[in-house]
């Protein structure tokens, strides 16, 4: 099942909860301005240099991924510790980046409970305006992701990672992170895939946030 979209509106919130801008705490920009030599082999639009519009979600949402356990397809990262992916440190410093091996890799967060999720944010590595390949974001109630899997985002347009061809566009990494509208989907597990970038065949993760509320 594929869920898409770019904003959370009152129509996405049939319970009528009060809406408010997502209370994000963004890190400082990892680079200034828009470099002239941007990678061209991508479907991503060029960075505008303008801040992202506020994202509305039900008032009271929290980052329910903060401090939660992280596992990965790469059992022994080249650099960093998997727990750093949910430690709240998003600054563009080398010591904040977890580096996984080549090819398609995933990281998975156990939210340790059922949550209604409204926004997922991913920071791979925002020291430079690179584009990450085959970014796929899925949620499930099953830790093995063999059943009841919902795809929230997929820009693997040629299905090179084997999870189905996606229709979302690639994007340039920035200090704002990639915000994905989860539209209130209920899940316990969050899994994020990637397959290298325009800068390297390795896979990097700085932080993942999941903004939601406990499922009633």
ABEGO torsion letter per residue (X at the ends): XBBBEABBBAAABAAGBBBBBBBBBBBBBABBEBBABBBABBABBBBAGBBBBBBBBBBGBBBAABGBBBBBABABBABEBAAAAAAGBABBBAAABBBBBBEBBBBBBBAGEBBBBABBBBBABAABBBBBBGBBBBBBABAAGABGBBBABBABAAGAAGAEBBABBBBBBBAAEBBBBAGGBBBABBBBBBBEBAABABBBBABBBBBBBBBX
